[in-house]
Amino acid sequence: MTRTGGARRAPRKLVCLETYWSDRYPHAFRERSVRPFFEGLAAQLDPPLAIAHRFLDSPAQLAAYTRRREGLLWRDPEAFDTPVYYLSFHGSPGKIHTALAKIGPAALCRAFAGWGRGYDNLVYFGACSVLAGAKGERFAKAFLKVSGSRAVLGYTTDVNWMDSLLADLLFLRRFYADPDPWRNLRAIHQSVLADFAPARALGHSLCLR
């Protein structure tokens, strides 16, 4: 964490865990991914954003990366202080959907249990409707309590892939550029809603611990 006076800049790191989007159609030579968009974002920042990207499709794979003390992301010293974990999946209230399985609220909470006790971070659900309705609200509260993360972000509607990704990139660009993003999370989120109408229409939401 870089300090400027009393401010705390977030490390220029992002971990993206993503499902295979071609799961519904047999297109072996087509691979849609958010990774190129994040690589474009990386080039807009100085120093550039370091990106770790992995495809995964099961609760066991998720836990193998994220489980506290045992997972790869916990044991890798370069990944340990990453401030943003971006989960790019299909979704429904309180759940993410991979090509092979649905990962529910209990499994998601277990996967990130205790992460916020190590350092400041947030988990960003780039997926449809994860924060929708009463189920979504209960999940966000439980996730923040168990994980200790500073915030979760996501959507309350079934989203348009491109519009939601543009909202995500706008938030992330402003988060990493901010001299004290943890103090200014709510203001950063409000600026995205104010400046990008699709973010409002899609229910782009921030839940703080």
N, CA, C and O of each residue as an XYZ file, in Angstrom:
836
protein
N       0.834     -1.187      0.000
C       0.000      0.000      0.000
C       0.870      1.238      0.000
O       1.650      1.433      0.932
N       0.764      2.084     -1.014
C       1.568      3.287     -1.102
C       0.905      4.407     -0.336
O      -0.296      4.635     -0.481
N       1.692      5.125      0.498
C       1.161      6.222      1.290
C       1.678      7.550      0.742
O       2.858      7.676      0.416
N       0.788      8.543      0.642
C       1.145      9.907      0.298
C       0.586     10.786      1.392
O      -0.610     11.078      1.405
N       1.448     11.221      2.327
C       0.921     11.895      3.499
C       0.076     10.921      4.270
O       0.557      9.858      4.661
N      -1.202     11.268      4.503
C      -2.105     10.359      5.201
C      -2.892      9.470      4.265
O      -3.669      8.631      4.719
N      -2.703      9.640      2.940
C      -3.470      8.877      1.963
C      -2.849      7.511      1.734
O      -1.662      7.302      1.982
N      -3.677      6.575      1.252
C      -3.218      5.213      0.980
C      -3.642      4.816     -0.424
O      -4.812      4.519     -0.662
N      -2.712      4.808     -1.336
C      -3.020      4.321     -2.681
C      -3.112      2.806     -2.683
O      -2.383      2.125     -1.962
N      -4.007      2.294     -3.493
C      -4.133      0.837     -3.612
C      -3.048      0.293     -4.527
O      -2.736      0.914     -5.543
N      -2.462     -0.861     -4.190
C      -1.495     -1.483     -5.102
C      -2.112     -1.705     -6.476
O      -3.294     -2.034     -6.581
N      -1.331     -1.529     -7.516
C      -1.827     -1.679     -8.886
C      -1.852     -3.156     -9.269
O      -1.068     -3.616    -10.098
N      -2.769     -3.880     -8.646
C      -2.922     -5.308     -8.888
C      -4.407     -5.643     -8.952
O      -5.220     -5.045     -8.248
N      -4.752     -6.611     -9.806
C      -6.121     -7.101     -9.906
C      -6.085     -8.595    -10.195
O      -5.349     -9.040    -11.076
N      -6.876     -9.372     -9.457
C      -7.047    -10.797     -9.728
C      -8.424    -10.998    -10.341
O      -9.430    -10.585     -9.762
N      -8.475    -11.627    -11.503
C      -9.740    -11.924    -12.177
C      -9.910    -13.434    -12.286
O      -9.073    -14.124    -12.870
N     -10.997    -13.937    -11.721
C     -11.384    -15.336    -11.859
C     -12.629    -15.371    -12.730
O     -13.589    -14.645    -12.470
N     -12.624    -16.215    -13.768
C     -13.643    -16.123    -14.808
C     -14.091    -17.504    -15.257
O     -13.300    -18.446    -15.271
N     -15.361    -17.622    -15.624
C     -15.867    -18.853    -16.209
C     -15.627    -18.859    -17.714
O     -15.333    -17.820    -18.306
N     -15.752    -20.031    -18.329
C     -15.702    -20.128    -19.780
C     -17.070    -19.736    -20.331
O     -18.063    -20.424    -20.096
N     -17.115    -18.624    -21.067
C     -18.397    -18.095    -21.530
C     -19.006    -18.899    -22.668
O     -20.180    -18.705    -22.984
N     -18.258    -19.786    -23.288
C     -18.794    -20.584    -24.395
C     -19.509    -21.837    -23.912
O     -19.767    -22.751    -24.696
N     -19.833    -21.883    -22.602
C     -20.431    -23.098    -22.057
C     -21.778    -23.425    -22.672
O     -22.162    -24.594    -22.717
N     -22.512    -22.413    -23.153
C     -23.863    -22.666    -23.673
C     -23.879    -23.023    -25.153
O     -24.869    -23.554    -25.656
N     -22.787    -22.732    -25.849
C     -22.723    -22.988    -27.284
C     -21.372    -23.620    -27.619
O     -20.354    -23.197    -27.072
N     -21.333    -24.613    -28.497
C     -20.086    -25.331    -28.795
C     -19.204    -24.579    -29.789
O     -19.117    -24.962    -30.955
N     -18.543    -23.502    -29.327
C     -17.654    -22.722    -30.186
C     -16.220    -22.890    -29.696
O     -15.730    -22.072    -28.917
N     -15.556    -23.933    -30.144
C     -14.224    -24.244    -29.643
C     -13.193    -23.187    -30.030
O     -12.198    -23.014    -29.327
N     -13.416    -22.477    -31.140
C     -12.433    -21.508    -31.606
C     -12.805    -20.071    -31.240
O     -12.179    -19.125    -31.720
N     -13.797    -19.910    -30.410
C     -14.171    -18.579    -29.954
C     -14.042    -18.539    -28.434
O     -14.588    -19.384    -27.725
N     -13.320    -17.557    -27.961
C     -13.124    -17.455    -26.516
C     -13.394    -16.018    -26.092
O     -12.570    -15.132    -26.320
N     -14.531    -15.792    -25.485
C     -14.847    -14.466    -24.979
C     -14.320    -14.352    -23.559
O     -14.474    -15.273    -22.758
N     -13.699    -13.225    -23.249
C     -13.121    -13.041    -21.922
C     -13.044    -11.555    -21.614
O     -12.950    -10.723    -22.516
N     -13.085    -11.238    -20.334
C     -12.900     -9.850    -19.906
C     -11.424     -9.457    -19.888
O     -11.102     -8.275    -19.774
N     -10.538    -10.420    -19.997
C      -9.111    -10.116    -19.837
C      -8.598     -9.024    -20.769
O      -7.885     -8.136    -20.301
N      -8.925     -9.040    -22.081
C      -8.408     -7.968    -22.939
C      -8.856     -6.575    -22.500
O      -8.121     -5.605    -22.682
N     -10.038     -6.470    -21.932
C     -10.519     -5.173    -21.466
C      -9.688     -4.694    -20.268
O      -9.351     -3.514    -20.169
N      -9.366     -5.616    -19.368
C      -8.525     -5.241    -18.234
C      -7.099     -4.905    -18.678
O      -6.448     -4.047    -18.083
N      -6.624     -5.570    -19.707
C      -5.303     -5.236    -20.219
C      -5.299     -3.835    -20.824
O      -4.306     -3.114    -20.729
N      -6.427     -3.449    -21.451
C      -6.549     -2.084    -21.941
C      -6.555     -1.080    -20.806
O      -5.944     -0.017    -20.908
N      -7.250     -1.416    -19.716
C      -7.242     -0.559    -18.531
C      -5.837     -0.439    -17.966
O      -5.421      0.648    -17.566
N      -5.101     -1.545    -17.927
C      -3.755     -1.541    -17.361
C      -2.869     -0.514    -18.039
O      -2.054      0.142    -17.391
N      -3.034     -0.377    -19.350
C      -2.185      0.538    -20.109
C      -2.515      1.999    -19.836
O      -1.722      2.883    -20.161
N      -3.682      2.265    -19.238
C      -4.082      3.635    -18.946
C      -3.552      4.124    -17.609
O      -3.686      5.305    -17.287
N      -2.959      3.247    -16.836
C      -2.476      3.598    -15.503
C      -0.954      3.621    -15.483
O      -0.295      2.861    -16.193
N      -0.414      4.504    -14.660
C       1.035      4.620    -14.521
C       1.369      4.717    -13.028
O       1.074      5.734    -12.401
N       1.982      3.672    -12.448
C       2.442      2.446    -13.113
C       1.267      1.601    -13.581
O       0.162      1.734    -13.056
N       1.493      0.731    -14.564
C       0.389     -0.073    -15.101
C      -0.134     -1.079    -14.091
O       0.531     -1.424    -13.115
N      -1.341     -1.533    -14.360
C      -2.009     -2.505    -13.513
C      -1.494     -3.911    -13.820
O      -1.474     -4.327    -14.978
N      -1.077     -4.643    -12.783
C      -0.700     -6.047    -12.949
C      -1.953     -6.907    -12.824
O      -2.727     -6.739    -11.881
N      -2.159     -7.824    -13.761
C      -3.383     -8.619    -13.818
C      -3.048    -10.099    -13.724
O      -2.231    -10.611    -14.490
N      -3.686    -10.784    -12.778
C      -3.632    -12.243    -12.708
C      -4.998    -12.768    -13.140
O      -6.014    -12.385    -12.559
N      -5.040    -13.621    -14.129
C      -6.313    -14.108    -14.681
C      -6.302    -15.623    -14.741
O      -5.341    -16.233    -15.208
N      -7.393    -16.229    -14.258
C      -7.547    -17.679    -14.340
C      -9.000    -18.014    -14.682
O      -9.927    -17.372    -14.187
N      -9.190    -19.034    -15.539
C     -10.508    -19.608    -15.755
C     -10.740    -20.692    -14.714
O      -9.829    -21.449    -14.378
N     -11.970    -20.759    -14.206
C     -12.316    -21.851    -13.292
C     -13.799    -22.147    -13.416
O     -14.582    -21.303    -13.853
N     -14.178    -23.371    -13.022
C     -15.550    -23.796    -13.248
C     -16.136    -24.658    -12.141
O     -17.149    -25.322    -12.362
N     -15.531    -24.671    -10.956
C     -16.094    -25.479     -9.875
C     -15.798    -24.834     -8.533
O     -14.850    -24.057     -8.416
N     -16.603    -25.147     -7.508
C     -16.299    -24.640     -6.157
C     -14.926    -25.076     -5.673
O     -14.244    -24.318     -4.983
N     -14.513    -26.292     -6.025
C     -13.203    -26.779     -5.593
C     -12.079    -25.948     -6.210
O     -11.092    -25.646     -5.539
N     -12.222    -25.576     -7.489
C     -11.216    -24.735     -8.124
C     -11.164    -23.358     -7.476
O     -10.082    -22.818     -7.251
N     -12.321    -22.792     -7.176
C     -12.358    -21.492     -6.512
C     -11.626    -21.546     -5.185
O     -10.794    -20.686     -4.894
N     -11.932    -22.550     -4.382
C     -11.290    -22.690     -3.077
C      -9.786    -22.914     -3.213
O      -9.012    -22.442     -2.381
N      -9.372    -23.627     -4.253
C      -7.944    -23.879     -4.445
C      -7.169    -22.586     -4.671
O      -5.982    -22.511     -4.354
N      -7.828    -21.575     -5.214
C      -7.177    -20.280     -5.394
C      -7.323    -19.389     -4.166
O      -6.381    -18.681     -3.811
N      -8.476    -19.407     -3.514
C      -8.772    -18.357     -2.535
C      -8.712    -18.790     -1.075
O      -8.635    -17.924     -0.203
N      -8.743    -20.076     -0.765
C      -8.840    -20.495      0.636
C      -7.726    -19.865      1.468
O      -6.551    -19.943      1.111
N      -8.110    -19.241      2.581
C      -7.154    -18.526      3.426
C      -6.052    -19.463      3.918
O      -6.316    -20.567      4.395
N      -4.838    -19.003      3.791
C      -3.604    -19.679      4.193
C      -3.207    -20.828      3.257
O      -2.016    -21.099      3.104
N      -4.173    -21.507      2.630
C      -3.856    -22.671      1.797
C      -3.931    -22.391      0.306
O      -3.207    -23.017     -0.469
N      -4.789    -21.465     -0.121
C      -4.982    -21.216     -1.540
C      -3.789    -20.562     -2.205
O      -2.969    -19.915     -1.553
N      -3.707    -20.743     -3.534
C      -2.591    -20.199     -4.288
C      -2.470    -18.699     -4.110
O      -1.361    -18.187     -3.957
N      -3.579    -17.985     -4.126
C      -3.521    -16.532     -4.025
C      -3.070    -16.072     -2.649
O      -2.500    -14.991     -2.509
N      -3.321    -16.882     -1.643
C      -2.878    -16.543     -0.296
C      -1.381    -16.806     -0.131
O      -0.680    -16.040      0.530
N      -0.895    -17.895     -0.736
C       0.505    -18.295     -0.562
C       1.469    -17.543     -1.477
O       2.661    -17.464     -1.180
N       0.976    -16.995     -2.574
C       1.821    -16.277     -3.512
C       2.105    -14.874     -2.961
O       1.179    -14.071     -2.856
N       3.347    -14.559     -2.610
C       3.627    -13.254     -2.012
C       3.339    -12.086     -2.942
O       3.060    -10.984     -2.471
N       3.401    -12.302     -4.267
C       3.093    -11.224     -5.206
C       1.599    -10.930     -5.255
O       1.199     -9.793     -5.506
N       0.782    -11.931     -5.022
C      -0.664    -11.754     -5.104
C      -1.285    -11.324     -3.789
O      -2.419    -10.845     -3.765
N      -0.560    -11.489     -2.701
C      -1.173    -11.402     -1.379
C      -1.861    -10.078     -1.098
O      -2.928    -10.083     -0.485
N      -1.302     -8.932     -1.517
C      -1.909     -7.651     -1.159
C      -2.786     -7.077     -2.270
O      -3.028     -5.870     -2.302
N      -3.261     -7.926     -3.177
C      -4.130     -7.466     -4.265
C      -5.404     -6.838     -3.688
O      -6.076     -7.467     -2.871
N      -5.748     -5.614     -4.097
C      -6.912     -4.960     -3.503
C      -8.258     -5.345     -4.113
O      -9.292     -5.181     -3.466
N      -8.265     -5.860     -5.361
C      -9.532     -6.147     -6.045
C      -9.527     -7.579     -6.571
O      -8.615     -7.990     -7.288
N     -10.562     -8.330     -6.201
C     -10.812     -9.669     -6.734
C     -12.087     -9.593     -7.565
O     -13.177     -9.389     -7.031
N     -11.940     -9.756     -8.855
C     -13.049     -9.589     -9.798
C     -13.508    -10.967    -10.264
O     -12.726    -11.731    -10.830
N     -14.787    -11.281    -10.020
C     -15.348    -12.584    -10.370
C     -16.284    -12.414    -11.562
O     -17.343    -11.796    -11.443
N     -15.893    -12.962    -12.705
C     -16.632    -12.785    -13.952
C     -17.370    -14.083    -14.292
O     -16.777    -15.037    -14.794
N     -18.674    -14.096    -14.007
C     -19.468    -15.315    -14.122
C     -20.904    -14.977    -14.519
O     -21.293    -13.809    -14.534
N     -21.683    -16.003    -14.839
C     -23.127    -15.872    -14.812
C     -23.541    -15.727    -13.343
O     -22.766    -16.051    -12.443
N     -24.758    -15.242    -13.107
C     -25.147    -15.065    -11.717
C     -26.639    -15.061    -11.494
O     -27.431    -14.981    -12.433
N     -27.006    -15.149    -10.222
C     -28.371    -14.997     -9.726
C     -28.237    -14.558     -8.275
O     -27.127    -14.571     -7.743
N     -29.328    -14.169     -7.614
C     -29.192    -13.605     -6.265
C     -28.388    -14.490     -5.311
O     -28.777    -15.620     -5.014
N     -27.259    -13.954     -4.836
C     -26.421    -14.665     -3.877
C     -25.575    -15.779     -4.455
O     -24.931    -16.504     -3.696
N     -25.548    -15.946     -5.784
C     -24.837    -17.071     -6.398
C     -24.079    -16.617     -7.632
O     -24.448    -15.637     -8.279
N     -23.005    -17.348     -7.953
C     -22.409    -17.242     -9.274
C     -22.553    -18.591     -9.958
O     -22.603    -19.629     -9.297
N     -22.621    -18.575    -11.304
C     -22.822    -19.791    -12.083
C     -21.632    -19.962    -13.015
O     -21.300    -19.056    -13.779
N     -20.996    -21.111    -12.954
C     -19.923    -21.436    -13.888
C     -20.496    -22.302    -15.008
O     -21.695    -22.577    -15.054
N     -19.621    -22.718    -15.896
C     -20.056    -23.610    -16.970
C     -20.520    -24.958    -16.439
O     -21.283    -25.654    -17.109
N     -20.069    -25.340    -15.239
C     -20.350    -26.669    -14.711
C     -21.179    -26.694    -13.441
O     -21.768    -27.725    -13.116
N     -21.242    -25.592    -12.717
C     -21.860    -25.642    -11.391
C     -22.338    -24.269    -10.960
O     -21.908    -23.245    -11.490
N     -23.240    -24.270     -9.981
C     -23.609    -23.042     -9.292
C     -22.859    -23.005     -7.960
O     -22.785    -24.005     -7.246
N     -22.308    -21.838     -7.642
C     -21.581    -21.663     -6.389
C     -22.402    -20.722     -5.525
O     -22.511    -19.533     -5.822
N     -22.980    -21.256     -4.454
C     -23.925    -20.521     -3.635
C     -23.270    -19.665     -2.573
O     -22.044    -19.614     -2.473
N     -24.098    -18.985     -1.769
C     -23.573    -18.034     -0.790
C     -22.657    -18.659      0.252
O     -21.654    -18.052      0.628
N     -22.976    -19.855      0.726
C     -22.131    -20.489      1.736
C     -20.749    -20.794      1.179
O     -19.742    -20.550      1.845
N     -20.693    -21.330     -0.048
C     -19.404    -21.655     -0.662
C     -18.592    -20.397     -0.958
O     -17.372    -20.392     -0.798
N     -19.267    -19.331     -1.389
C     -18.559    -18.077     -1.657
C     -17.992    -17.490     -0.373
O     -16.860    -17.006     -0.356
N     -18.772    -17.532      0.699
C     -18.283    -17.022      1.980
C     -17.096    -17.840      2.474
O     -16.115    -17.283      2.967
N     -17.188    -19.172      2.340
C     -16.057    -20.010      2.760
C     -14.810    -19.712      1.938
O     -13.701    -19.683      2.472
N     -14.990    -19.493      0.641
C     -13.844    -19.296     -0.243
C     -13.049    -18.049      0.120
O     -11.830    -18.014     -0.052
N     -13.741    -17.018      0.625
C     -13.057    -15.766      0.947
C     -13.009    -15.494      2.450
O     -12.725    -14.369      2.862
N     -13.278    -16.489      3.258
C     -13.300    -16.298      4.717
C     -11.953    -15.754      5.208
O     -10.899    -16.325      4.928
N     -12.010    -14.654      5.936
C     -10.829    -14.105      6.570
C      -9.917    -13.260      5.711
O      -8.894    -12.776      6.195
N     -10.262    -13.067      4.441
C      -9.356    -12.322      3.572
C      -9.121    -10.904      4.059
O      -7.996    -10.412      3.987
N     -10.141    -10.245      4.546
C     -10.006     -8.862      4.974
C      -9.221     -8.692      6.256
O      -8.875     -7.567      6.618
N      -8.931     -9.776      6.950
C      -8.122     -9.662      8.161
C      -6.637     -9.509      7.830
O      -5.847     -9.140      8.698
N      -6.254     -9.787      6.586
C      -4.865     -9.642      6.188
C      -4.530     -8.242      5.702
O      -3.463     -7.713      6.017
N      -5.443     -7.630      4.929
C      -5.220     -6.303      4.363
C      -6.522     -5.852      3.707
O      -7.456     -6.640      3.565
N      -6.580     -4.580      3.309
C      -7.781     -4.030      2.682
C      -7.977     -4.614      1.288
O      -7.056     -4.621      0.471
N      -9.190     -5.105      1.025
C      -9.529     -5.579     -0.315
C     -11.034     -5.516     -0.520
O     -11.795     -5.338      0.432
N     -11.452     -5.663     -1.759
C     -12.870     -5.748     -2.095
C     -13.061     -6.866     -3.103
O     -12.130     -7.257     -3.806
N     -14.292     -7.375     -3.161
C     -14.643     -8.426     -4.123
C     -15.722     -7.869     -5.039
O     -16.741     -7.351     -4.583
N     -15.479     -7.985     -6.324
C     -16.330     -7.379     -7.349
C     -16.997     -8.502     -8.136
O     -16.323     -9.281     -8.810
N     -18.334     -8.584     -8.048
C     -19.077     -9.631     -8.741
C     -19.523     -9.099    -10.100
O     -20.537     -8.407    -10.203
N     -18.762     -9.426    -11.134
C     -19.135     -9.064    -12.490
C     -20.070    -10.111    -13.051
O     -19.684    -10.910    -13.904
N     -21.316    -10.106    -12.564
C     -22.276    -11.165    -12.877
C     -23.691    -10.635    -12.715
O     -23.919     -9.660    -11.999
N     -24.630    -11.273    -13.377
C     -26.025    -10.857    -13.285
C     -26.586    -11.058    -11.883
O     -26.440    -12.134    -11.303
N     -27.229    -10.021    -11.331
C     -28.200    -10.128    -10.230
C     -27.677    -10.700     -8.922
O     -28.486    -11.081     -8.076
N     -26.359    -10.780     -8.709
C     -25.846    -11.372     -7.474
C     -26.334    -10.605     -6.244
O     -26.542    -11.200     -5.187
N     -26.515     -9.295     -6.377
C     -26.934     -8.484     -5.235
C     -28.414     -8.117     -5.286
O     -28.840     -7.175     -4.617
N     -29.198     -8.847     -6.070
C     -30.609     -8.510     -6.251
C     -31.464     -8.972     -5.081
O     -31.265    -10.061     -4.543
N     -32.419     -8.132     -4.694
C     -33.467     -8.509     -3.750
C     -32.965     -8.860     -2.364
O     -31.821     -8.590     -1.999
N     -33.874     -9.479     -1.595
C     -33.547     -9.842     -0.213
C     -32.421    -10.865     -0.152
O     -31.569    -10.788      0.733
N     -32.402    -11.829     -1.082
C     -31.320    -12.828     -1.096
C     -29.972    -12.172     -1.342
O     -28.980    -12.508     -0.695
N     -29.942    -11.240     -2.276
C     -28.706    -10.548     -2.574
C     -28.216     -9.713     -1.407
O     -27.018     -9.670     -1.127
N     -29.142     -9.045     -0.722
C     -28.767     -8.232      0.440
C     -28.244     -9.105      1.572
O     -27.245     -8.767      2.208
N     -28.913    -10.225      1.826
C     -28.437    -11.127      2.884
C     -27.060    -11.675      2.553
O     -26.194    -11.788      3.420
N     -26.871    -12.016      1.277
C     -25.570    -12.526      0.881
C     -24.482    -11.481      1.092
O     -23.428    -11.796      1.644
N     -24.717    -10.246      0.665
C     -23.701     -9.200      0.796
C     -23.315     -8.994      2.255
O     -22.131     -8.873      2.569
N     -24.299     -8.954      3.149
C     -24.014     -8.773      4.575
C     -23.223     -9.945      5.138
O     -22.261     -9.753      5.881
N     -23.634    -11.166      4.780
C     -22.929    -12.350      5.275
C     -21.515    -12.411      4.719
O     -20.575    -12.743      5.440
N     -21.364    -12.090      3.436
C     -20.051    -12.150      2.806
C     -19.088    -11.153      3.457
O     -17.939    -11.491      3.739
N     -19.550     -9.948      3.692
C     -18.696     -8.940      4.311
C     -18.302     -9.346      5.730
O     -17.165     -9.128      6.150
N     -19.230     -9.929      6.453
C     -18.935    -10.347      7.822
C     -17.901    -11.466      7.848
O     -16.950    -11.417      8.628
N     -18.083    -12.474      6.997
C     -17.191    -13.637      7.009
C     -15.837    -13.312      6.383
O     -14.802    -13.739      6.894
N     -15.836    -12.572      5.298
C     -14.593    -12.289      4.591
C     -13.768    -11.207      5.270
O     -12.539    -11.232      5.216
N     -14.444    -10.260      5.907
C     -13.733     -9.104      6.437
C     -13.312     -8.121      5.364
O     -12.607     -7.157      5.662
N     -13.726     -8.338      4.114
C     -13.399     -7.414      3.035
C     -14.057     -6.065      3.267
O     -15.076     -5.971      3.952
N     -13.475     -5.030      2.699
C     -14.003     -3.693      2.906
C     -15.327     -3.480      2.187
O     -16.172     -2.717      2.654
N     -15.513     -4.160      1.038
C     -16.716     -3.913      0.240
C     -16.944     -5.058     -0.729
O     -16.033     -5.815     -1.062
N     -18.196     -5.159     -1.173
C     -18.524     -5.958     -2.350
C     -19.242     -5.049     -3.335
O     -19.972     -4.138     -2.945
N     -19.026     -5.309     -4.602
C     -19.722     -4.603     -5.668
C     -20.367     -5.619     -6.581
O     -19.899     -6.752     -6.703
N     -21.452     -5.201     -7.227
C     -22.133     -6.081     -8.154
C     -23.384     -5.432     -8.683
O     -23.519     -4.208     -8.657
N     -24.307     -6.253     -9.169
C     -25.502     -5.761     -9.862
C     -26.771     -6.362     -9.268
O     -26.772     -7.464     -8.719
N     -27.850     -5.594     -9.400
C     -29.157     -6.054     -8.921
C     -30.072     -6.469    -10.069
O     -31.245     -6.765     -9.843
N     -29.554     -6.496    -11.296
C     -30.350     -6.890    -12.458
C     -29.561     -7.872    -13.313
O     -28.368     -8.088    -13.098
N     -30.250     -8.465    -14.290
C     -29.574     -9.241    -15.326
C     -28.950     -8.241    -16.297
O     -29.657     -7.442    -16.910
N     -27.643     -8.287    -16.433
C     -26.938     -7.189    -17.071
C     -26.613     -7.456    -18.528
O     -26.482     -8.600    -18.962
N     -26.487     -6.371    -19.265
C     -25.904     -6.389    -20.594
C     -24.394     -6.509    -20.440
O     -23.778     -5.747    -19.696
N     -23.797     -7.473    -21.149
C     -22.371     -7.776    -20.936
C     -21.492     -6.556    -21.151
O     -20.628     -6.266    -20.323
N     -21.697     -5.832    -22.253
C     -20.820     -4.714    -22.572
C     -21.083     -3.518    -21.658
O     -20.133     -2.904    -21.171
N     -22.341     -3.174    -21.415
C     -22.631     -2.026    -20.556
C     -22.102     -2.243    -19.143
O     -21.538     -1.332    -18.538
N     -22.287     -3.457    -18.620
C     -21.800     -3.717    -17.263
C     -20.280     -3.677    -17.211
O     -19.704     -3.192    -16.238
N     -19.629     -4.185    -18.251
C     -18.176     -4.170    -18.270
C     -17.638     -2.738    -18.343
O     -16.625     -2.425    -17.717
N     -18.301     -1.882    -19.093
C     -17.890     -0.479    -19.151
C     -18.047      0.194    -17.794
O     -17.201      0.992    -17.391
N     -19.137     -0.130    -17.085
C     -19.310      0.410    -15.733
C     -18.204     -0.085    -14.811
O     -17.674      0.673    -14.000
N     -17.863     -1.354    -14.941
C     -16.801     -1.928    -14.108
C     -15.462     -1.243    -14.383
O     -14.736     -0.889    -13.454
N     -15.143     -1.061    -15.659
C     -13.875     -0.434    -16.009
C     -13.808      1.005    -15.515
O     -12.754      1.468    -15.078
N     -14.935      1.712    -15.584
C     -14.962      3.087    -15.100
C     -14.711      3.130    -13.601
O     -13.926      3.948    -13.121
N     -15.380      2.245    -12.859
C     -15.143      2.207    -11.413
C     -13.692      1.869    -11.107
O     -13.062      2.530    -10.281
N     -13.160      0.850    -11.762
C     -11.794      0.411    -11.466
C     -10.770      1.468    -11.848
O      -9.795      1.672    -11.124
N     -10.975      2.145    -12.975
C     -10.061      3.215    -13.368
C     -10.007      4.293    -12.285
O      -8.929      4.779    -11.943
N     -11.150      4.658    -11.756
C     -11.191      5.703    -10.741
C     -10.684      5.194     -9.391
O     -10.077      5.947     -8.629
N     -10.929      3.936     -9.101
C     -10.437      3.358     -7.849
C      -8.913      3.380     -7.808
O      -8.322      3.853     -6.837
N      -8.277      2.870     -8.861
C      -6.816      2.772     -8.855
C      -6.150      4.138     -8.976
O      -5.030      4.320     -8.499
N      -6.825      5.105     -9.609
C      -6.250      6.437     -9.764
C      -6.421      7.302     -8.527
O      -5.733      8.312     -8.375
N      -7.330      6.917     -7.643
C      -7.619      7.742     -6.472
C      -6.468      7.688     -5.460
O      -5.938      6.608     -5.201
N      -6.071      8.826     -4.887
C      -4.972      8.806     -3.915
C      -5.325      8.141     -2.602
O      -4.429      7.786     -1.837
N      -6.605      7.961     -2.318
C      -7.027      7.310     -1.063
C      -8.346      6.575     -1.299
O      -9.377      6.966     -0.752
N      -8.322      5.505     -2.116
C      -9.579      4.880     -2.555
C     -10.400      4.276     -1.431
O     -11.628      4.274     -1.510
N      -9.763      3.762     -0.384
C     -10.543      3.130      0.686
C     -11.362      4.165      1.447
O     -12.451      3.861      1.934
N     -10.851      5.364      1.551
C     -11.614      6.434      2.187
C     -12.705      6.960      1.266
O     -13.719      7.485      1.726
N     -12.490      6.816     -0.040
C     -13.378      7.438     -1.023
C     -14.226      6.445     -1.805
O     -14.739      6.789     -2.870
N     -14.387      5.230     -1.310
C     -15.138      4.222     -2.060
C     -16.540      4.685     -2.428
O     -16.964      4.545     -3.575
N     -17.248      5.229     -1.471
C     -18.628      5.643     -1.754
C     -18.661      6.761     -2.799
O     -19.519      6.764     -3.681
N     -17.728      7.708     -2.698
C     -17.689      8.803     -3.659
C     -17.326      8.300     -5.054
O     -17.882      8.775     -6.044
N     -16.408      7.353     -5.143
C     -16.045      6.784     -6.443
C     -17.258      6.103     -7.073
O     -17.548      6.290     -8.254
N     -17.959      5.310     -6.264
C     -19.149      4.628     -6.781
C     -20.217      5.620     -7.225
O     -20.816      5.447     -8.287
N     -20.460      6.650     -6.432
C     -21.465      7.643     -6.791
C     -21.084      8.372     -8.073
O     -21.961      8.735     -8.856
N     -19.795      8.592     -8.302
C     -19.369      9.269     -9.530
C     -19.652      8.408    -10.758
O     -19.977      8.938    -11.820
N     -19.534      7.089    -10.625
C     -19.851      6.198    -11.738
C     -21.343      6.251    -12.049
O     -21.735      6.326    -13.214
N     -22.167      6.212    -11.019
C     -23.615      6.297    -11.226
C     -24.004      7.626    -11.861
O     -24.886      7.675    -12.718
N     -23.343      8.702    -11.440
C     -23.670     10.028    -11.962
C     -23.255     10.185    -13.422
O     -23.946     10.846    -14.196
N     -22.129      9.579    -13.801
C     -21.562      9.829    -15.117
C     -21.946      8.804    -16.175
O     -21.769      9.058    -17.367
N     -22.472      7.638    -15.761
C     -22.737      6.564    -16.719
C     -24.126      6.000    -16.466
O     -24.316      5.175    -15.572
N     -25.088      6.444    -17.252
C     -26.486      6.074    -17.041
C     -26.722      4.567    -17.031
O     -27.521      4.104    -16.217
N     -26.068      3.764    -17.899
C     -26.297      2.318    -17.835
C     -25.958      1.708    -16.477
O     -26.578      0.722    -16.080
N     -24.996      2.270    -15.764
C     -24.677      1.742    -14.434
C     -25.878      1.874    -13.510
O     -26.160      0.968    -12.726
N     -26.583      2.986    -13.596
C     -27.795      3.180    -12.777
C     -28.876      2.199    -13.201
O     -29.521      1.581    -12.353
N     -29.080      2.050    -14.511
C     -30.140      1.174    -15.016
C     -29.901     -0.281    -14.646
O     -30.850     -1.033    -14.428
N     -28.636     -0.680    -14.576
C     -28.298     -2.075    -14.292
C     -28.231     -2.370    -12.791
O     -28.031     -3.520    -12.397
N     -28.393     -1.358    -11.963
C     -28.349     -1.583    -10.533
C     -26.948     -1.827    -10.014
O     -26.741     -2.672     -9.143
N     -25.980     -1.088    -10.547
C     -24.598     -1.203    -10.064
C     -24.574     -0.778     -8.592
O     -24.967      0.342     -8.266
N     -24.119     -1.659     -7.710
C     -24.284     -1.454     -6.283
C     -22.976     -1.672     -5.522
O     -22.154     -2.520     -5.870
N     -22.824     -0.874     -4.475
C     -21.693     -0.977     -3.555
C     -22.224     -1.278     -2.164
O     -23.120     -0.584     -1.682
N     -21.688     -2.299     -1.513
C     -22.054     -2.641     -0.134
C     -20.793     -2.579      0.698
O     -19.821     -3.276      0.407
N     -20.795     -1.752      1.729
C     -19.621     -1.553      2.571
C     -19.741     -2.330      3.861
O     -20.836     -2.552      4.378
N     -18.576     -2.745      4.379
C     -18.557     -3.457      5.647
C     -18.922     -2.524      6.785
O     -18.960     -2.945      7.941
